[in-house]
Amino acid sequence: QKQEEEHLEEQEEEKDPQKEEDKTKDHISSSATKSPVKDTAAATTNTATKQKDDKKDDDKETTKTKTATQPIEIPPIGSLIDQKERKIIAKDVSWLLNFAVIGFPKCGTTSMKQWLGRTPELYSVDHEVAALSRNDPVGLIEELYQSDPEQLAKRPFRGIKFPHDIDSKYALGLYQKYFPKTKFVVQIRHPLLWFQSYYNFRIWKIYNEGLNITFPPPRDLVGPCLTNGEPWSCLSEPKHFCKADNVCTDGAKFHIAISRLGLTPMNTTKELDLLQHHHNHTMTIHKTHQPVFLLEMDQWKDPVGGDYAEKLRHDLGDFLGIGGPLPKRTPYKHRETWVEGKSIRICEPQHKAVRHVLLDIARNVADWILDYLLKSPQIVVSSKEHFRDLMKLYRRDPCRAATTTDSTETKKEDAKQQQKTKSSSKEKKKDEEEEEQE
């Protein structure tokens, strides 16, 4: 390709004698004003200096990478747990888990897991690990060891994904007991869009697996996910307590689940009203000392002129401590989950009551995060002002924005129709008057 380009340039110069003449003049002028010996010496010195500087930069980068990616020796699993008695016997297993994607379902956690798994320094178990949410810390260690032993030993940073760890009864307490250094990644999205996505996913799963199950309509899923009224996700509880596989409007109360990390004061009536903790006597708080990376799902998208996704790549890499940015993210291939006659569009009129509940929740989520959570030094967000702008959108109805164009067109059509009706009435009245005069 280079040879072809040079050939084309030569042809252009042959076609343009003036260009060749100018080039010759420049060469003569340069030769007359510079000493070839001095130029050669200066070029040699500059080249040597540049090579030396490049080597220093390379050495720095290599040292930084080695520090970040130095693998550690993995001890035999028998020295950590007693599999027969189902208990942890090692004094410290916190080194085993560096990060965890703990919330929320249908907020891009699968895409995040795949992205982290493509990073050479990170070992991310390739499936969801629900062990801590099921009160089984031994099971978590077994999953880490059994998933891919070679990669576990090779990659220095290890992590898991289970989006219900943040709102389950047991997980946060077990993190604090056994894995107090684990860094958390939490992703959220607008509650209306979350509910629609989660509902349609469950419908698709029933249809795809050929299950003989009648899924409740959205209007029956207002309130908590457990029929006994407890605020947890439905995981370790008996099946008859589960309303609809964790699809419920209370599941969109992301602020209540995140508040369990104990990152805000929770000492004012205003904050407690947003969190409803005085109504939830069973809610447990686990004071977290490790950093938490908070991400709004739309931060993946780059508006015109923005570089938020690129900054996110660097910020998340720094947060995880890998010594550089994450690799460029490849778009996640979403599977088709629409089931004709069963899936829902949350903006349709029949879901107005459910939408009203979810909008109230969305406003509370935004208010608490903006007024309280972002003040915590342990919360890390990328492009903070952009994140704030996205949170402010939670105070608006996305359905109204989606239907603005349709509404405008409808109004135009209505106005045209009214004009036609008026014109028709005038003509009719005129004809009647003419008939009377005749």
Buried (B, 14 or more C-beta within 10 A) or exposed (E): EEEEEEEEEEEEEEEEEEEBEEEEEEEEEEEEEEEEEEEEEEEEEEEEEEEEEEEEEEEEEEEEBEEBBEEEEBEEBEEBBEEEEEEBEBEEBBEBBBBBBBBBBBBBBBBBBBBBBEBEBBBBBEEBBBBBBBBBBBBBBBBBBEBBEEBBBBBBBBBBBBBBBBBBBBBBBBBBEBBEEBBBBBBBBBBBBBBBBBBBBBBBBBBEEEEEEEBEEBEEBBEBBBEEEBBBBBBBBEEEBBBBBBBBBBBBBBBBBBBBBBBBEBEEEEBBBBBBBEEBEEBEEBEBEBEBBBBBBBBBEEEEEEEBBBBBBEBBBBBBBBBBBBEEBEEEEEEEBEBEEEBBEBBEEEBEEBBEBBBEBBBBBBBBBBEBBBEBEBBBBBBEEBBBEBBEBBBBBBBEEEEEEEEEEEEEEEEEEEEEEEEEEEEEEEEEEEEEEE
